[in-house]
Amino acid sequence: MFEGMGLGGCILQAEYKPLKKAVMAFFFSVTTPFGIAIGIALSRMYKENSPNALITVGLLNSSSAGLLIYMALVDLLAADFMGPKLQGSIKLQLKSYVAVLLGAGGMSVMAKWA
């Protein structure tokens, strides 16, 4: 849900023409239903414990995790941490670093149960 809100906000804030924004929003909104339809269509052929399925799931999970880490660190955090407001205050930098580490730690704890 939060990824969707973040990506939707980025699409709206981008300085694109309205038609391009509408196309991006359309493809963003149909991605999940399209993936569900493909999953339903392939569910009869899918064998959960086969080596090919395990390798495919591992590759998809690792690439997804890598993309999310990249987006978080490079696109989102770098813009905030390199801004003039944060660069001007050591106290604010320390609070920000602690908040990022607590957030990453919280997500790691939640991943333990997922």
Order of alpha helices (4+ residues) and beta strands (2+ residues): alpha-alpha-alpha-alpha-alpha-alpha
